[in-house]
Amino acid sequence: MLPVQRAVLIKGPVLALVRRRLLDIGFALAGLGLALQFNVARFYENKVPPGGPLALLEGTYAVPFQYRVLVPLAVRGLLKVPTGLSFMWMYAAFDLAAVLGLCFVMRGLVLRFTDNLLYASVSGLGLFYVLPFNFVHTFWYPSDVPSVLFFALGLRLLLERKWIWYYPLFILATLNRETTIYLTLTQIVVSIGTARSMGLWRHAVMQALLWSVIKGTLWFIYRTNPVVGFGLFENQLWANIEALADWPRLAAYLMNFGGIWIPVVIWQHKLAQPFLRRALLVCVVQMLVLGTVGVLDEMRVYGELIPVVYLALVMLVWQAGGVAKLAHAWQLKLMGLDEHSRRSGGLQFNLRHPVVATI
C-alpha cells in the first residue's frame, strides 16, 4: 500500500471521529440551551398548584397525584444533602435533566431508524417545537416531563428487546406515573403475530403484575390522603363533550403536539416501519381513554404520546422524496469524507465503523 493511500485510510476515520465529537458537543450545547429556555417557561408560565409541591414531598397531597412519587421521593432524599438548594430548585433540576435526556433519547431513536447522525441531531432539537404546546401554559406537576422520557426510553428498549434494562425502567416509570400500562400495551401490539412475539404473554403478564403490585402498595400507603375523583382518575367524559362546543378549547385541543398529528394521521399508512405503525394504534387507545378521564384541553396529559407521534412525523419526512439522500450527502460533507476517498474505497462511512461508532 502506498504511503498516500495509507494516510487516507488513517485520516478518514480520525477526521470523521473528530467532527462527530464536535457535532455531539454542538448538539449537547444547543439541547442544553433549549432545555433551559423550556424549563424557565415551565416554571414561570404554568400554574403550580398552591401548596402542591411541598405536600407531595410530605406525602399528604390528594390522590391520584400523590401516587406519582418518584420525583418527590428523590427530591426529599436530596434535601438531606447540604446543597443549599430549595426543593423547588431541585424539582426544576429534575425537569431539566428529564427534558435534556428526552432530547438525547429521541435523537438515538431517530438514529436507530435512519443511521444518519445529522438528521437525528436536527430531529432531536426539533422536539422543542412540540414540547411547549403540551407543557407550557398548563398545570405544573413533577411527573409530567419524566413520564415522556420514560416512555421514549421504554420504546427504545422494547424495540431492541433489552429486557434486563426494561424492567428496572418499568418499575421506576410506574412509580412516576401509572401510564406505563400503555408501554405494556405497546409491547403487545408491536409483537403479536410477528417474530417478536416469543415470550410475549409472559412479559405482558409480568408487567401487569408489577404494575398492580406498585399501584396497590401506593394505594395502601396513601389510603388516608384526600381523594380527587375516583382516586385513580376523574370522569371527564361529559365535560369534554361540552368542551367540544367551546371554540377556544377545541382549537387548543386541535393544536395538540403543535399540530404534527395531522400529517401523521393522513400519511401514517406510508410509514415503512411496522413498529411505528403499530405503536400509533396504542396512541389511538390512549386518546380514547383520555377523552374519558382527562381534561380535553389540559395538554400535559397527552405527553406520553409525543415520542411515538413525533417519531412517526420524523420518519415520514425522512421518507419524503430526496430527504434521505440530501441528509446522507450533508453528513458525508460534515464528516470530512471527500468524493475521492469514497470512490477509492478508502473508507465506507458508517456510524457503526469501529473508529467512528459510539453508543
C-alpha positions as CSV (number, residue, x, y, z in Angstrom):
1,M,0.0,0.0,0.0
2,L,1.4,3.4,-1.0
3,P,2.0,6.0,1.8
4,V,-0.6,8.3,0.4
5,Q,-3.2,5.6,0.4
6,R,-2.3,4.7,4.0
7,A,-2.6,8.3,5.0
8,V,-6.0,8.5,3.5
9,L,-7.1,5.3,5.4
10,I,-5.9,6.8,8.7
11,K,-7.0,10.4,8.1
12,G,-10.6,9.5,7.0
13,P,-11.9,7.8,10.2
14,V,-9.9,10.1,12.5
15,L,-11.3,13.2,10.9
16,A,-14.8,11.8,10.9
17,L,-14.4,10.9,14.6
18,V,-13.2,14.5,15.5
19,R,-16.1,16.0,13.5
20,R,-18.6,13.7,15.1
21,R,-17.4,14.7,18.5
22,L,-17.8,18.3,17.5
23,L,-21.3,17.5,16.3
24,D,-22.1,15.8,19.6
25,I,-20.8,18.8,21.6
26,G,-22.8,21.2,19.4
27,F,-25.9,19.1,19.9
28,A,-25.4,18.9,23.6
29,L,-24.9,22.7,23.9
30,A,-27.9,23.5,21.7
31,G,-30.0,21.0,23.6
32,L,-29.0,22.4,26.9
33,G,-29.8,26.0,25.8
34,L,-33.2,25.0,24.5
35,A,-33.9,22.9,27.6
36,L,-33.1,25.8,29.9
37,Q,-35.4,28.1,28.0
38,F,-38.2,25.5,28.1
39,N,-37.6,24.9,31.8
40,V,-37.9,28.6,32.6
41,A,-41.2,28.7,30.7
42,R,-42.4,25.6,32.6
43,F,-42.0,27.3,36.0
44,Y,-42.9,30.9,35.1
45,E,-45.8,30.4,32.7
46,N,-47.5,27.4,34.3
47,K,-49.9,27.1,37.2
48,V,-48.3,25.5,40.2
49,P,-51.0,24.0,42.4
50,P,-50.9,26.1,45.7
51,G,-49.0,24.0,48.3
52,G,-48.8,21.1,45.9
53,P,-45.0,20.7,45.6
54,L,-44.5,20.7,49.4
55,A,-47.5,18.4,50.0
56,L,-46.1,15.9,47.5
57,L,-42.8,15.9,49.5
58,E,-44.7,15.3,52.7
59,G,-46.9,12.6,51.3
60,T,-50.1,14.5,52.1
61,Y,-51.3,15.6,48.7
62,A,-54.5,14.3,47.1
63,V,-54.5,11.1,45.2
64,P,-54.0,10.2,42.4
65,F,-51.3,12.9,42.2
66,Q,-49.6,11.6,45.4
67,Y,-49.3,8.2,43.8
68,R,-46.7,9.7,41.4
69,V,-44.0,9.5,44.0
70,L,-40.7,9.0,42.1
71,V,-39.6,12.6,41.8
72,P,-40.9,13.8,45.2
73,L,-39.1,10.9,46.9
74,A,-35.9,11.7,45.0
75,V,-36.2,15.4,46.0
76,R,-36.9,14.5,49.6
77,G,-33.8,12.4,49.7
78,L,-31.6,15.1,48.1
79,L,-32.9,17.6,50.7
80,K,-30.9,15.7,53.3
81,V,-27.7,16.6,51.3
82,P,-26.4,20.1,52.3
83,T,-26.7,21.6,48.8
84,G,-28.3,24.9,49.8
85,L,-30.9,24.5,47.2
86,S,-34.7,24.7,47.9
87,F,-37.0,21.9,47.0
88,M,-38.4,23.9,44.1
89,W,-34.9,24.3,42.6
90,M,-34.5,20.5,42.9
91,Y,-37.8,20.0,41.2
92,A,-36.5,22.3,38.4
93,A,-33.3,20.3,38.2
94,F,-35.2,17.0,37.7
95,D,-37.3,18.7,35.0
96,L,-34.2,20.0,33.2
97,A,-32.5,16.6,33.4
98,A,-35.6,14.9,32.1
99,V,-36.1,17.2,29.1
100,L,-32.5,17.1,28.1
101,G,-32.5,13.3,28.5
102,L,-35.6,13.1,26.3
103,C,-33.8,15.1,23.6
104,F,-30.9,12.6,23.6
105,V,-33.2,9.6,23.6
106,M,-35.2,10.9,20.7
107,R,-32.0,11.5,18.8
108,G,-31.0,7.9,19.5
109,L,-34.4,6.6,18.3
110,V,-34.1,8.5,15.0
111,L,-30.5,7.4,14.6
112,R,-31.7,3.8,15.1
113,F,-34.1,4.1,12.2
114,T,-32.0,6.3,9.8
115,D,-28.4,5.7,10.6
116,N,-27.9,9.4,9.9
117,L,-26.4,11.4,12.8
118,L,-27.0,14.8,11.3
119,Y,-30.7,14.1,10.6
120,A,-31.1,12.5,14.1
121,S,-29.5,15.6,15.8
122,V,-31.7,18.0,13.9
123,S,-34.7,15.9,14.8
124,G,-33.7,15.7,18.5
125,L,-33.6,19.5,18.7
126,G,-36.8,19.8,16.7
127,L,-38.6,18.2,19.6
128,F,-38.5,21.6,21.3
129,Y,-41.1,22.8,18.8
130,V,-43.6,20.3,20.2
131,L,-43.0,20.3,23.9
132,P,-44.2,23.9,24.7
133,F,-47.6,23.0,23.2
134,N,-48.1,20.3,25.8
135,F,-46.2,21.6,28.8
136,V,-46.4,25.4,28.9
137,H,-49.4,27.4,29.8
138,T,-50.9,24.5,31.7
139,F,-50.6,23.0,35.2
140,W,-47.1,22.0,36.5
141,Y,-46.6,18.6,38.1
142,P,-43.2,17.0,38.6
143,S,-44.2,13.7,37.0
144,D,-45.1,15.2,33.6
145,V,-41.8,15.5,31.7
146,P,-40.1,12.5,33.3
147,S,-43.1,10.4,32.1
148,V,-42.3,11.3,28.5
149,L,-38.6,10.5,28.9
150,F,-39.5,7.1,30.5
151,F,-41.9,6.3,27.6
152,A,-39.3,7.2,25.0
153,L,-36.7,5.0,26.8
154,G,-39.3,2.2,27.1
155,L,-39.9,2.4,23.3
156,R,-36.1,2.1,22.6
157,L,-35.8,-0.9,25.0
158,L,-38.9,-2.6,23.5
159,L,-37.5,-2.1,20.0
160,E,-34.2,-3.7,21.0
161,R,-35.8,-6.2,23.4
162,K,-33.4,-5.4,26.2
163,W,-35.4,-6.8,29.0
164,I,-32.7,-6.6,31.6
165,W,-32.9,-2.8,31.3
166,Y,-36.6,-2.6,30.5
167,Y,-37.9,-4.0,33.8
168,P,-36.0,-1.6,36.1
169,L,-37.1,1.2,33.9
170,F,-40.7,0.0,34.0
171,I,-40.7,0.0,37.8
172,L,-39.2,3.5,38.1
173,A,-41.6,4.8,35.4
174,T,-44.6,3.2,37.2
175,L,-43.6,4.9,40.4
176,N,-43.5,8.1,38.4
177,R,-46.9,7.6,36.7
178,E,-49.5,4.9,36.2
179,T,-49.5,5.4,32.4
180,T,-46.7,2.8,32.0
181,I,-49.6,0.4,31.3
182,Y,-49.5,1.8,27.8
183,L,-45.9,0.5,27.4
184,T,-47.2,-2.9,28.1
185,L,-50.0,-2.5,25.6
186,T,-47.4,-1.2,23.1
187,Q,-45.3,-4.3,23.6
188,I,-48.3,-6.5,22.9
189,V,-49.4,-4.5,19.8
190,V,-46.0,-4.4,18.2
191,S,-45.2,-8.0,18.9
192,I,-48.4,-10.0,18.3
193,G,-48.3,-12.1,15.1
194,T,-44.7,-11.3,14.4
195,A,-41.3,-12.8,15.0
196,R,-41.1,-10.6,18.1
197,S,-43.9,-12.5,19.8
198,M,-41.7,-15.0,21.5
199,G,-42.4,-14.7,25.2
200,L,-45.0,-12.0,24.5
201,W,-47.6,-13.0,27.0
202,R,-45.0,-13.9,29.7
203,H,-43.7,-10.4,29.5
204,A,-47.1,-8.8,29.4
205,V,-48.3,-10.7,32.5
206,M,-45.1,-9.9,34.3
207,Q,-45.6,-6.2,33.6
208,A,-49.2,-6.3,34.6
209,L,-48.3,-7.9,37.9
210,L,-45.5,-5.4,38.6
211,W,-47.9,-2.5,37.8
212,S,-50.6,-3.9,40.1
213,V,-48.2,-4.5,43.0
214,I,-46.8,-1.0,42.7
215,K,-50.2,0.7,42.4
216,G,-51.6,-1.5,45.2
217,T,-48.7,-0.6,47.5
218,L,-49.1,3.1,46.8
219,W,-52.8,2.9,47.4
220,F,-52.2,1.3,50.8
221,I,-49.6,3.8,51.8
222,Y,-51.7,6.8,50.9
223,R,-55.1,5.4,51.6
224,T,-55.9,8.2,54.1
225,N,-55.0,11.0,51.7
226,P,-57.6,13.3,50.2
227,V,-59.2,11.9,47.1
228,V,-59.8,13.6,43.7
229,G,-62.4,11.9,41.5
230,F,-62.3,8.1,42.0
231,G,-58.7,8.2,43.4
232,L,-57.1,6.8,40.2
233,F,-58.9,9.0,37.7
234,E,-61.8,11.5,37.3
235,N,-64.7,11.0,35.0
236,Q,-64.4,13.9,32.5
237,L,-66.5,12.4,29.6
238,W,-69.5,14.8,29.7
239,A,-67.3,17.8,30.5
240,N,-65.2,17.0,27.4
241,I,-68.2,16.6,25.2
242,E,-69.4,20.0,26.2
243,A,-65.9,21.4,25.7
244,L,-66.1,20.4,22.0
245,A,-68.6,23.3,21.5
246,D,-66.2,25.8,23.1
247,W,-64.1,27.0,20.1
248,P,-61.1,28.3,22.0
249,R,-60.8,25.0,23.9
250,L,-61.4,23.0,20.8
251,A,-58.7,25.0,19.0
252,A,-56.2,24.3,21.8
253,Y,-57.1,20.6,21.6
254,L,-56.5,20.5,17.8
255,M,-53.1,22.1,18.3
256,N,-52.1,19.2,20.4
257,F,-48.4,18.3,19.8
258,G,-48.1,21.5,17.8
259,G,-50.4,20.1,15.1
260,I,-47.9,17.5,14.0
261,W,-50.5,14.8,14.5
262,I,-52.4,16.0,11.4
263,P,-49.8,14.8,8.7
264,V,-49.2,11.7,10.8
265,V,-52.9,10.8,10.7
266,I,-53.1,11.5,6.9
267,W,-49.9,9.6,5.9
268,Q,-49.3,7.1,8.6
269,H,-50.1,4.2,6.1
270,K,-46.9,5.2,4.3
271,L,-44.6,4.6,7.3
272,A,-42.0,2.0,6.3
273,Q,-41.5,0.9,10.0
274,P,-44.1,-1.7,11.2
275,F,-43.1,-0.9,14.8
276,L,-44.2,2.7,14.4
277,R,-47.4,1.9,12.5
278,R,-48.4,-0.5,15.3
279,A,-47.3,1.8,18.1
280,L,-49.6,4.5,16.7
281,L,-52.6,2.2,17.3
282,V,-51.8,2.5,21.0
283,C,-51.9,6.3,20.7
284,V,-55.5,5.9,19.4
285,V,-56.4,3.9,22.5
286,Q,-54.7,6.5,24.8
287,M,-56.7,9.3,23.1
288,L,-59.9,7.5,23.6
289,V,-59.2,6.8,27.3
290,L,-58.1,10.4,27.9
291,G,-61.3,11.5,26.4
292,T,-63.0,9.9,29.4
293,V,-60.5,10.5,32.2
294,G,-58.5,13.6,31.1
295,V,-59.5,17.2,30.6
296,L,-59.9,17.9,26.9
297,D,-57.5,20.9,26.7
298,E,-55.1,20.1,29.5
299,M,-52.4,19.3,27.1
300,R,-49.9,17.9,29.6
301,V,-51.9,14.7,29.9
302,Y,-51.1,13.7,26.3
303,G,-47.4,13.8,27.0
304,E,-46.6,10.1,26.7
305,L,-47.9,10.1,23.1
306,I,-45.2,12.6,22.0
307,P,-42.4,10.1,21.4
308,V,-44.5,8.0,19.0
309,V,-46.2,10.8,17.2
310,Y,-43.1,12.9,16.8
311,L,-41.0,9.9,15.7
312,A,-43.7,9.0,13.1
313,L,-43.5,12.5,11.7
314,V,-39.7,12.5,11.5
315,M,-39.7,9.2,9.7
316,L,-42.4,10.4,7.2
317,V,-40.2,13.4,6.4
318,W,-37.2,11.1,6.1
319,Q,-39.1,9.0,3.5
320,A,-40.1,12.1,1.5
321,G,-38.5,12.4,-1.9
322,G,-34.8,13.3,-1.7
323,V,-34.6,14.0,2.1
324,A,-32.6,10.9,2.9
325,K,-30.3,11.4,0.0
326,L,-29.7,15.0,0.9
327,A,-29.2,14.2,4.6
328,H,-26.6,11.5,3.7
329,A,-24.8,13.9,1.4
330,W,-24.6,16.6,4.1
331,Q,-23.4,14.1,6.6
332,L,-20.6,12.9,4.4
333,K,-19.6,16.5,3.8
334,L,-19.8,17.3,7.5
335,M,-17.7,14.4,8.5
336,G,-15.0,15.4,6.0
337,L,-15.2,12.4,3.6
338,D,-14.4,13.7,0.2
339,E,-15.5,12.2,-3.1
340,H,-12.1,10.8,-3.8
341,S,-11.8,8.8,-0.6
342,R,-15.3,7.3,-1.1
343,R,-14.6,6.3,-4.7
344,S,-11.3,4.8,-3.9
345,G,-12.9,2.6,-1.3
346,G,-10.6,4.0,1.4
347,L,-13.5,4.2,3.8
348,Q,-17.1,3.2,3.7
349,F,-18.5,5.7,6.1
350,N,-21.0,4.3,8.5
351,L,-21.9,5.3,12.1
352,R,-21.0,1.8,13.1
353,H,-17.5,2.0,11.7
354,P,-15.2,0.7,14.5
355,V,-13.4,4.0,14.8
356,V,-16.3,6.3,14.3
357,A,-19.0,4.4,16.2
358,T,-20.1,5.5,19.7
359,I,-23.1,4.4,21.8
